[in-house]
Amino acid sequence: MQVAALQTVPVGASEPASDDELLLAAVLALAGRPGWLFTVAATWGASPRPPGALLLIDADGRETGSVSGGCVEADLVRRVQAGDFDGEALPRLISYGVDAEDARRFGIPCGGRLDLLVERVDDPAPWQLLHQRVAARGSLRRRVCLATGEASLHPVDPKRPDTAGFRFDGSTAERCFGPQLRLLIIGAVHIARHLVPMARALGYRVIVCDPRRERLADLAALGAELDPRMPDDCVRALADDRDSAVVALTHDPRLDDMALLEALTSSAFYVGALGSRRTQQARKERLMTLGVTPEQAERLHGPVGLPLGGRTPAEIAVAIAAELVAVRCARVGQVRRWMPSGTSESAENTWV
């Protein structure tokens, strides 16, 4: 069969930017005009957005980001345009939902409360370094002192990643700014057809790697980036940081093992592979004969995905997406405990 030339998409060319990248770009676009940055400092009860969520509003009322379901944003735009925050040089806290009427007015669930840190942004220059670091797939923590208004940038310890990304003690707020999450899928297989849109919806930049160009061509319409290089080359180039994940789906050791050899020794926060428990054990033993240490081999998530009992490609894709969320939230052990203690291999996502 003759295959048309595959048009691969360069990394970053078609994928949406992360929330952090969009907000930093909006700060730089102020170009000296005033703007106000609102950070969710604390929440009580149910909340649409977690602590650390950001909203930038410029003097014209344009919004980037969000801190609630919409009603609070509308009130903040009104207050910005009314000049309520104009005379404040230092950051300060404002609250929504302090009483039942306030909560009802702004759509905050019963018993909920939202505290926001307000900062005026006049000079985008201090944000330039942060923007450059994130664009280069690096991370920095921004620390703000409420008493002095001093803002400073600090490195993120790669050995102690902060999955929450935000800390607030009442006097100092710290938030981690980082790049968009990246998912490298090894294998243009049926599961990938379902996993690509799910991962994109979760905010991942998705790359599908498969040297079998005829298979890649079938996924061109999904919006993922396509890379026909060998799997080990793709992992080295695209997935060696703590904001990247690698999932091997070909079920072909000649391709999966190449990727896993690199991924298990990389900084990727998640490495998973399709296959039954028996397949995973044999795979680990094989990888260890090729130089992977026992500790590195134990990083492998397999059978891939949370044990939801699914068997179809779409169901397995759901399980993989769910496990990515659980690992990022550092709750994979808690989620797995939901399953009965006697869960059999038939309930896992083996698909052999």
N, C-alpha and C positions, 0 to 999 in steps of 0.2 A: 504494500500500500504506500502510495506517495503522500508525504505529509508536507503541507505548506510551511514555509519558514515561520518559526515561532517568534512573535514580537514580545520579548520579555519586557517587563516594566521595571525601570530602575527604582531602587529602594527609595521611598519617600515621594515618588512622583505623583501617585494617584491617591494615596491614603490620606484621610483626614488627620489634622494635627490633634495632639492631646489637649485636654483642658488647660494644662499649665502653659503649653506653647501658645494657645490662643490668647490666654490672658496676658502673657508677657508681651506678645506682639501688640496687643491693644494698649498696654502701658507705653511701649515705645512709640506708638502712633500718636500719643498725646502731643509729642514734640513741644513740650514746654507749656501746653495748655493745662489747666487744672483738671484733676480727676479725683475720685474718692474710691478707696478700696475698702470693701466690707468683708470681714472674715468671720465665719461662724466660730465663736470662741467656746461656747458651751451650749448644751441642749439638755432639757429635762423632758421626760416622756417621749412620745413618738415625734420624729422630726423627719421631714423629707430629705434633708441634706445633713451630712455628718460634720462634726467639728473639723475645721480646716478648709471647708468649702469657701470659695472666693467669688466675689462679685465686684466688677469695676464699673463705675458709672461716670461718664464724662459730663462736662458742663451742659452739653446739649441733650443729656438724658439717654445717651446710647449705653446699652448694657452688654457686658461680656461676663459670662458665668452666671451662677445662681446661688442663693442662700436659702430658698424655700420653694414652695409650690407656685409662687407667682404674686400672691397678694402683698407679701412683704416687699418684694422688688418694686411693685408699683408705688408703694408708699415711700420707699427710699428715693426713687426717681423724683417724686413730688417734693420731697424734702431737699434734695440736692438742688433742684431748680428754684426752690423758694429761698435758697441761701442759708438753710438751717445749720450747715456745717462750715460755712465760709470763714468764720473768725477763729477757728480752732487750729492751733499749731501742733498740739500734742494729740496722740491717739487717745481714744476714749471708748468706753463701752456703752452701748445702748441695748435696750431689751424690748422684746415683743412677747405678748402672752402673759404679762404679769398679773392679769386678772381675767375672769371668765369673759367679760365683754371684749377685752383686747384680743383674747385668743379667738373668739368667734369672728371678730372683724377681719382678722388676718389669716383665717383658715388654719390656725394651729390646733392640733388635736387636743381634746379635753385633758387638762392637767399638764399640758406642754408649755415650754418656755424656750425662747431663743435669745441668746446673748450674742451681739455682734460687736466686733472690734472695728472702729472706724479710723481710717488713716487718709490724710490728704496726700495726693501724689502730684507734685509740681514738676520735679526734675526727673526725667526718665533715665538720665545718665547712670545713676547707681544700679539701675535694673539691667543695664547692657551686659555686664559680666554674667549675671544670672541667665539671661537669654542665650548668650553664647555657650555657656556650659550645658544648658539643657539641649540646645540644638546639636551639640556634639555628643549627645547621649550620656551626659554626666549628670550628677545630682549635687545640690547644695542646700544647706539649711539656712533659712533667713530668720534671724532673731530680732525681735522688736521689744524695746523697753518702754512700757507705758509712761513711766515717770519722766523720762528724758526725751522720748521720741527717737532715740538712737536706734538705727537699724544696721545690722552687720551680717555678713555671710560666713558660713562655717562648713568645712568638709563633712561629708557623710561617711561614717565608718562602714566600709563594705563588709566587715566581719560581723557587724551588728545592725543589720538593716531594720529600719523602723517601719513596720507595715502600716501603722496608723498614720505616720507622716506629720502629726501635729501634736504639740504640747502647749498647755496654757496653765499657769499657776496663779493667775490673778494679777501678776505684775509683769510677767514676761511671756511673750508668745513666740513659739518656734514652729516653722512649717518647712517641710522638705519639698523642694521643687525638683521634678525629675522628668525624664523623657517619656514618650508614649510607650506603652507596653508593646512588645513585639512577640509574635508567635510564628515560629518556623515549623511548617508541616512538611514532613518527609513523606512523599508519596502522593501523587495525584489520583487518589482512589475514591471510591464512592463515599466513604465517611468524610473525606475532605470536602465534598460538595455541600454537606450539611454543616460542617464545623466552620468553614470560612465565614458565612454570614453571621453565625452566632458569635464568633470571636470578634468580628468587626463591630457588632452591636455592643459588645463589652468594652470597646475602645482599643482593641489591639490593632496594630499594623500587622497584616498577615502576609506571609510569603510562603508559597508552595514550591518546594524543591523536588525535582524529579528529572534525572538525566534522560528519561524516556519521553522525548519531545512530543510524540503523538498523544500521550496521556495528558501532558500539560495543556496542549491546545484545546482539549475538551473543557478546561476550567477557565478559559479566557473571559467568559462573560460574567464571572462571579465577582470581579472587582479586586481579586487578590493579586499580589505581585507574583510573577512566575519566574522561576530561576532554574535553568537546565543544567547547572553545574553539578558536580558530584557532591553527595551529601556532606562529606567531611569538609570540603571547601566552603560550602554554604554556612555550616555551623561556625567555622572559624571566622568568617567574614561578617556574619549577621547576628550571632546569638551568644556572644561572650560577654554578657553583662547581667547584672542582677535584675534587670527589667525585661529579660527575654525568657521565653519558654520554647522547648523543643518537643515535638510529638512525632514519633516514628510510626508510620501506618502502612508501610508497604508489605509487611509480613515476609519480606525477603531479606535474609541475613546479609546478603551481599551489599544491600543498600542500607538497611537499618543499622547494622553494626558499624558501618563507617561513620554514620552520624552520631551514634551513641558513644563511640570511642572518644570523640571530641567533646560531646555535650556533657558527659559525666565528669570530665576534668575541667569544665568551663565554670563560669560564674552564673550560668543560667539558673533562675530560681525554680524551674520545673523541668524535669525530663521524664517523658512517658513513652511507653511503647505498647503496641497492640500484641495480644497473645495471652494464652492461658497461664496459670501458675506454673505448670510444668515447662511450658515454653520459656517463661521468664527465668526460671531457675537454670535451665540449660543456657540461656542467653548470658546470664551473669557469669556462669562458669567459663563460658567461651571468652567473654570480654576480659575476665581476670587473667586468662592465659595470654592475652594480648597487651597486658600492662596496666589494666584498670585495678586499683586497689579495692579490697573488700569494702572499705568505707565509701568509696566512690560508687561502687556497684549498688550499695544500699540506697543511693539517691534515686534510683530508677523507680518510677511509679508504674507498676504493672501487676496484674492486668490494668491497663490504662483507664482512668476515669473512676468516679465514685461507683460503688457496687449497687447500682439501682435495679439491676436485673434485666436491663435491656439487651436485645439481641440484634435489632435491625441497625443499619448504618446510622439512621437519624437518631435512634435512641442512644447509641454509643457516643455520637457527637454531643448529645445533651450531657451525658455522664462526664465526658472530657471537659466540656465548658464548666460544668459544676465544680469539678475538682480544681480547675484553674482558679475559680473564685475562692474556693475553700482554702487553697494554699496561700493565695495572696492575703487572705484574712487571717491566716495562721490558725485555722479551725478545722483542718482536715481530719485530725484525730477525733475531735468532737463530733463531726458529721458521721464519720465511720461508726461511732458508737451507737448511732441511731439504728444501725442494722442489728438483727438478732445475733447473739454470740455464736450460734451454730450456722451462720450463713454459709451455704455451700458454694462451690466454685460455679455451679450452674447459675447463681445469681449475679455473677460478675460478668464484666464485659469482655468475654474471651474472644468470641468471633474468630474461631480458627478454621 
